[in-house]
Amino acid sequence: MEMAFALMIFFILITAVFVIIALVFPEWVGITGKKALEIQKHQSGDDESKDSSTASSAPSTENKPR
């Protein structure tokens, strides 16, 4: 019985440490944090028309001679 209680306390402590790390350093545990979202926004660009123009400038693979 004492071993089960010790394991339960150990599990609770490890879970609490994980939650604290996830809140302070989300990227360390695979959560997309504020910094990663800022980088994604910067890389995607602010202009939505830029995204549609890049998609239309790609060469078409349809109607290629075989």
C-alpha positions, 0 to 999 in steps of 0.5 A: 500500500505504501508503494502505491501511495509513493508512486501516486505522489511521484506521478503527481509531482512529475505531472506538475513539473511537466505542466509548469514547463509547458506553461513557461517553455511551451516549445520544449514540450511540443506546444506551439508557443507565442514565439513560434506563432509570431515566426509563422505569421512573419513567414507567411506574410501579411498580404493574403493576395501574395499567397494566391499569386504564388499558387497561380504562378506554379507550372501546371502539370495537366495536359503534358504530352506523354 
